[in-house]
Amino acid sequence: MENEIITQESKFDGGLLGLIGINILMGLIIGITLGIALPWAICMKERWIAKHTFINGRQLAFDGTGGQLFGKYIIWLLLTLITCGIYGIYWGIMMIREAISVKDPSDGGILEIVLMFVPYVSCLSFFLTEKKLAEGCTAKGIAHEDRSILYLILGLLGLGIIGVCLLQNDLNKLAA
């Protein structure tokens, strides 16, 4: 049997205005609820993306719920509280390393990890991490929206935990 090239046809039929609209709605939901509804907003956007994405003529399905994701966030928060913040540090380091490894598996993310501990510039840590994740996804042909500016703004506003949750969600999607 000779080398056969298998092609898969993919299509996204969602429009730019629809994507802008879902992002605005997501931002409103997160803002109005002070971040509490973040898991439901993430699931709403993922459901919209799946609804408009087709691979080999078959529509993607997203069956996750905000409650499931909220449960994970509660576990991470409780582990962080129980360990007096140690788990939060570990989680941040592991998340940074995993995101950066998409671009370069040999990059240990030392700069980003060190920045995570520097007051007033720690928001740069997830900004740089997201930049490398986006570059790695682009190089590998993986669809990924670069939200590094959003992470920077959230960090500057003292809402960096929302950026952390968004980054964790992106990593979960890449792993699935």
C-alpha positions in Angstrom: 0.0 0.0 0.0 1.5 3.3 -1.1 1.5 6.4 1.1 -2.0 7.8 1.0 -2.8 11.3 1.9 -5.9 11.6 4.0 -7.5 15.0 3.8 -10.1 16.3 6.3 -12.3 19.1 5.3 -13.1 21.6 8.0 -15.4 24.6 7.9 -16.3 27.4 10.3 -19.5 29.2 9.3 -19.7 31.6 12.2 -19.3 35.2 11.2 -17.1 38.0 12.6 -20.1 39.9 14.0 -21.4 36.8 15.7 -17.9 36.2 17.3 -17.8 39.9 18.4 -21.3 39.6 19.8 -20.6 36.5 21.8 -17.4 38.0 23.2 -19.3 41.2 24.2 -22.0 39.1 25.8 -19.4 37.0 27.6 -17.7 40.1 28.9 -21.0 41.5 30.2 -21.9 38.3 31.9 -18.4 38.1 33.6 -18.5 41.8 34.5 -22.0 41.9 35.9 -21.4 38.8 38.1 -17.9 39.9 39.1 -16.4 36.8 37.5 -18.7 34.3 39.3 -20.4 33.3 36.0 -17.1 32.9 34.2 -17.5 29.1 33.7 -21.0 29.6 32.2 -19.7 32.3 29.9 -16.8 30.1 28.7 -19.2 27.3 28.1 -21.6 29.6 26.2 -18.8 30.7 23.9 -17.5 27.1 23.4 -21.0 26.0 22.5 -21.3 28.8 19.9 -17.9 27.8 18.4 -18.9 24.1 18.2 -22.2 25.0 16.7 -20.4 26.8 13.8 -17.6 24.3 13.3 -17.7 21.3 10.9 -15.1 18.7 10.3 -15.6 16.2 7.5 -19.2 17.4 7.2 -20.0 16.7 10.9 -20.8 19.4 13.3 -18.7 19.6 16.5 -20.6 19.1 19.8 -19.8 20.8 23.1 -21.5 19.1 26.1 -19.6 20.8 28.9 -21.6 22.8 31.5 -20.7 25.8 33.6 -21.5 23.8 36.7 -18.8 21.2 35.8 -16.2 23.9 35.2 -17.3 25.9 38.3 -16.8 22.7 40.3 -13.2 22.4 39.0 -12.6 26.1 39.9 -13.9 25.5 43.4 -11.6 22.5 43.9 -8.6 24.5 42.7 -9.6 27.4 45.0 -10.1 25.1 48.0 -6.8 23.3 47.5 -5.1 26.7 47.3 -6.8 27.9 50.5 -6.1 24.6 52.4 -2.4 24.7 51.4 -2.1 28.4 52.3 -1.5 29.3 48.7 1.0 26.6 47.9 -1.3 24.8 45.5 -2.1 28.1 43.7 1.6 28.6 43.1 2.1 25.0 41.9 -1.0 25.3 39.6 0.3 28.6 38.1 3.8 27.1 37.5 2.4 24.0 35.9 0.0 26.0 33.7 2.7 28.3 32.5 5.0 25.3 31.6 2.2 23.5 29.8 1.2 26.5 27.8 4.8 27.4 26.8 5.6 23.8 25.8 3.1 24.1 23.0 5.6 26.5 21.3 8.9 25.0 22.6 8.9 21.9 24.8 12.5 22.8 25.9 11.5 26.2 27.2 10.9 25.8 30.9 9.1 29.2 31.2 11.6 30.5 33.8 11.1 34.1 32.9 7.3 33.8 33.1 7.5 31.9 36.4 9.8 34.5 38.0 7.6 37.3 36.8 4.6 35.6 38.5 6.2 36.4 41.9 7.3 40.0 41.1 4.8 42.6 42.5 3.2 45.0 40.0 4.6 43.2 37.0 3.2 39.7 37.6 0.5 40.4 35.0 3.3 40.2 32.4 3.7 36.5 33.3 0.4 35.4 31.8 0.7 37.9 29.0 4.0 36.4 27.9 2.7 32.9 28.5 -0.4 33.5 26.3 1.8 35.0 23.6 3.9 31.9 23.5 0.9 29.6 23.5 -0.7 31.5 20.6 2.6 31.4 18.6 2.9 27.7 19.3 -0.7 27.0 18.2 -0.2 29.0 15.1 3.0 27.2 14.2 1.2 23.8 14.7 -1.9 24.9 12.8 -4.1 24.7 15.9 -6.9 27.2 16.1 -6.4 29.5 19.1 -7.4 33.1 19.8 -4.5 35.2 21.2 -5.9 36.9 24.4 -2.6 38.1 25.7 -3.8 41.8 25.8 -6.9 40.7 27.7 -4.7 38.9 30.3 -2.6 42.0 30.7 -5.6 44.2 31.2 -7.2 41.8 33.6 -4.0 41.6 35.6 -3.6 45.4 35.7 -7.2 45.7 37.0 -6.5 43.1 39.7 -8.6 40.5 38.0 -5.8 38.2 37.0 -7.6 35.2 38.3 -10.1 35.5 35.4 -7.2 35.4 33.0 -5.8 32.3 34.8 -9.1 30.6 34.5 -9.3 31.4 30.8 -5.8 30.1 30.2 -6.6 26.9 32.1 -9.7 26.5 29.9 -7.6 26.9 26.7 -5.2 24.3 28.0 -8.0 21.9 28.8 -9.3 22.3 25.2 -5.9 21.6 23.8 -5.6 18.4 25.9 -9.0 17.1 24.8 
